């Protein structure tokens, strides 16, 4: 008994010395409130306890929201850094051939996409040897193809950036890779006055990598930089 009393006295002294430690411990406070409610009996409604319970629920929701906001901010920062590094790498090549190679290689790796395609509308034959020499990244299509592909043939306005799962007709862009590319980001390019439009395509094997609900600000910025680079090459 003497030993028990000594332990209780020691705990009492510690609590009196630092009462904030009890108040800041949610589990201890819940246990104290529950013990107090049991002592009062079932015929008494503790409005203060109900109010505290509701405040705790609101606090939990606020903490969840806070964590979600922080996670989204870090994700956005990481995405911004990715785009910036990809743009810097895209500006390095000194020839158009090197530009296309880096686009399908290091730029795609930095952006963590499985393939990149540049679609240009032209009346020129896509089987021209000069075009074939530029590799698989460049796709040449007939006039009107880009708007039709981006809208999936529907009579709707063409958005600057479209995120979706791939269409059955995607083999016209991806070739053999159409067998495994499942989602895509489509960016319409304004290549300057008097020129037919272009389209930058990023493809991913993951069907959920690009989804319509995702934000497009960073992709729009990347596309804006890309189309200005393309104007320089085309001139």
N, C-alpha and C positions, 0 to 999 in steps of 0.2 A: 504493500500500500504506500509505504513511504517513497519507494522508487517511482510508482505511478504518479504520485503527487508531484515529485520533483520534475518528472518529464512534462507534466501539464503546466507546471509553473514556468519551465523553460520555454515552452511553446508560447505561453501567454506573454512572457517578456519579449520574445522575438516579434510577435504580432504588434505589441504596443510600440516597439522600437521602429517598426517599418510597416505600418498599416497599408501603405500603398501597394505592397506586394500582394496582399490579399485582394484588394480592389481590382488590380490589373489581371488577375488570374480568372479567366472566364469559367473554368471548370469548378474552381473552389466557390465562386460566387453562386453558380447554379446550385451546388450542393447545399450551401447555406440557405438559399431561398426556398429550396424544396423542403429542408428540415423545418423552416419557419412555417411553411404552409401546412405541414403535417401536424405541427403543434396547435395551429389555430383551428383545425378540424374542417370538415367538409361544409359546414353551414355558414362559413364566413368567406366572402369573396374578397380577395386581396387585389384591389385595383392597381396598386403600385406594382405588384408582381406581373400582372397582365401587361401593364404599360412597358415594363422592362423587357418582357418577352418579345413584344412587338418591336421595341427598339433594337433588340439583338437581331431579329430577323432583317430589319432594315439595314443594320450594320453589315450583316453577312452578304446581303445583296450588293451593297456599296463596295465591299471588298472584292466580290466577284467581278463587278464592273471595272473596278480599278485595275485588277489583274488583266482583264481583257483589253483595256485601253493600252496598258503598258506593253502587252504582247503584240498588239497591232502596231504600235509605234516602232518597236524593234524590227518587226517584219517589214514595215515600210522603209525604215532606214537601210535595212539589208538590201531590199529591192532597189533603192536609189543608188546604193554603192555599186550594185551589179550593173545597172544601166550605165553609170558613169564609166566604169572600167571597160564595158563593151564598146562604148562610143570612142574612148581613147584608142582602143585597139583597132577599131574600124577606120580611124583616121591615119593609121601608120602607113599602109601600102602606098607605093608610088606608081603602080600600074593598075589598070582595071582588072587584069587577070589575077593579080595578087589580092586585090580588093575582094573579088568573089571567093577566092580560096579561103581567105581569113574569115569571110562571112559564114561559110559553111563549116569552118573548123573552130578556131579559137573564140570567135565571137559567139557562136552557138554554145560552146562549152561554158563560157562565162555566164551566159544567160540561162544555162541549164535546160536547154531545149534539145530535142533529138535531131532535128533537121531544120534548115532554113532554106527558103526558096525565094528568088526574086522573079516576079512575073512581069514581063513587059509586053504590051500590045504592039503589034507591028504587022504590016502587010508583007514583010519579008518572010521567006520560006524558013521554017524552023529547022529544016534539015540542012541548011547552009553550013558548009564546013567551018566557016569563020565563027559561027555561033556554037557549033558542037565543040570547038576547041576551048570554049569558056567553061566547060564542065557541066555538072548536074545542077548546080545552084541556079543557073539562069534558065527560065522557061519563057518561051516566046508563044504568044497566043494571038488569035485574031481579034480585031477591034470589037469591043463590046463584051468580051469574055469576063473581064474583071468585075464589072458591075453585076453581071448576071450571076457570077459565082458567089459574090459577097452577099447578095440578096436571096440566094438559092432559087433564082428564077421568079421571085415574087415581085409584085408591083409596089415596092416600098422604097422609101429614101435610103440611099447608101450611107451608112455610118462610117466615120473615119477609121474606127477600130471595131472589129467584130470578133468575139470570143465564142467558140462553140465546139461541139464534136464534129468530126469530119463527115462529109457527104459521100454517097456512093460514087460520085463523079470525081472524087479527089485524085484518082490516078492520073488525071490530066496534068496535075501539078507535081505529085510526089513520085510518079512512076512506080517502080517496084516497091518503094517504101510505103505506098498506100496500103500494103497488106498489114502493116503494124502501126501506122500513125493513126491515133484515135481522137485527138483533140487538136485544135489549131487556133492561132491568133492571126487575123487578117488585117493588114494596115494598108489603106489606100494611099497612094503616093501621087502628089501633084508634081510633075516633072517639068513644069514651066509652060509658058504660052506657046501654042502651036504644036505641042507634043501630046501624044496619047498618054493616058494615065498608066501608072505602074502599081504593083501590089507587093508588099513584103509579107511573107508567110513564115510563121514559126509553127512547127509541128511537134507534138509530144506523143509518146507511146501511151502514157497515162491518160485515160479518157476524161479524167477530172482535173487535169493540169490547167486547162483553160476552160472557164465556165462563164456564162453570160452575166452572172451576178458579181463577178470580180471587177475591181476598179481598173480603169484603162488609162489613167493619167500618165504613168511612167511609159507605157507603150506608145502613147500619142507623142510624148516628148522624144522618144527614140526614133519614131517614124519621121518626125519633123526634122531631126538632125540627119537622118538617112536620106530623105528626099533632097535636102540641100546639097549633100555630098554627091548624090546621083546627078544633079543638075550640073555640077562642076565637071564630072566625068563626061557627061553627054555633050558638053560645050567644047 
